[in-house]
């Protein structure tokens, strides 16, 4: 190793700056010259003593490094090289121009943001899960599973680039770090115990579901700013080992309950109760994102990184371009949006009100951003000209279609806020965004209809006069009353003559019967809240006439709690309503096996008797 100027030669690499040091390695940014005039930035991790002197560690390190070099995925930091140089073991890895997630979270708190908005946290974790699944499913040349497990999914090992890319680093290296270190060295454990899975606390063999658990811990932290188990090392490890975790709603009361259920499943004590794979976890998160925040801009993470690390980027000669729409949303997250004295945005959970309507300029159709034949027609025109034309056209047509009079001079701002946030905002019947949002109302004498709609809540409406526009409208939406009992299923939808139906056709159930079912279900719902949430949603969908969607929720309930009798009953009713005899028969039979004297036992027996009689 030789030194020259501000760089140090390390084999074929030129070390430039020291990025940090941990218990295991010293990390440098370096440059690798591929050919004369061609070079690339890399990261060099140099293994420190006493690890470098530990034969067990060295062997494991080399084995895991070989495997890691075979991982090629957009969400995993690529390992290019490893070996020994001047007696030091090292890794050469992809340079990610960004920051570790741990630093992102610290900077957020310094900026007054307690935690990430839910859509952004979910979006980030989807990318982490993609990387995990790729690694978990790798096979060797003979088709055998490599059994690769990260073992240390934590904010320190998730990198976020300034462009909004998310990458996992140090895949498998944690296994080497623990090899032969039975003395629980403080340098090994310090800080890491907060992100252990239950099986890690018991030193059991690990599989992909252990990474699912630790990814769930990271998601919990992104959503709440806290961890599910906090305290000293001994108490935290005991709580993890016994499943004594703080639920996310204890820190963020208005966190979406369906998202809370996803987090809880990832953090289940038993591996069999978790998502079966990182891909299953990813799918659940993607479904939540598609349902709850379908318009959330993918560019939000990039803008967030620019806002958090603006000074660093300016010093590097890369000043970020942060749109006004993003800054308006940041004002809501930090409680600085709107008139003084508004205490509602100051709650920590207020940052969960991030929705796509705050980023209108981000919604440019994909056909306009290149890749189409039409793009070739303007090859001789500078790109910025096309960008300006397209932006002007989009702004004009969107403005005319949604709020044709909003661009007139003399307009006034109307801030619309709801509790809970995320309500659909309609202006004269047209959807214009989701709360919280700011509308521009032109001067005049006309009156307009402002409506708020949110699933599960009473619609709200008021009239706004252009002559007297308030600065702020804040509405506490009222929940809808409990849904009526599900409609009685028709024994056979193909039977047109009601009098020709078999005697076993179920009768209209009373409200008391529905309450009885709920009481019986409570005995298992208390022990399996995730399954209970799926069952409750299934009941609501069934009452609303959405039998197929209800069936999906009942299936989900049974995946989480196979002995949930009322979920089997729900599937029986769905089978009847959708003319699926086998589903109906199986659902009713299983219900009777689990609850032979249940409230709905008569209904189930009548249906089965009617089918047998045929």
Order of alpha helices (4+ residues) and beta strands (2+ residues): beta-beta-beta-beta-beta-alpha-beta-beta-beta-alpha-alpha-beta-beta-alpha-alpha-alpha-alpha-alpha-alpha-alpha-alpha-alpha-alpha-alpha-alpha-beta-beta-beta-beta-beta-beta-beta-alpha-alpha-alpha-alpha-alpha-alpha
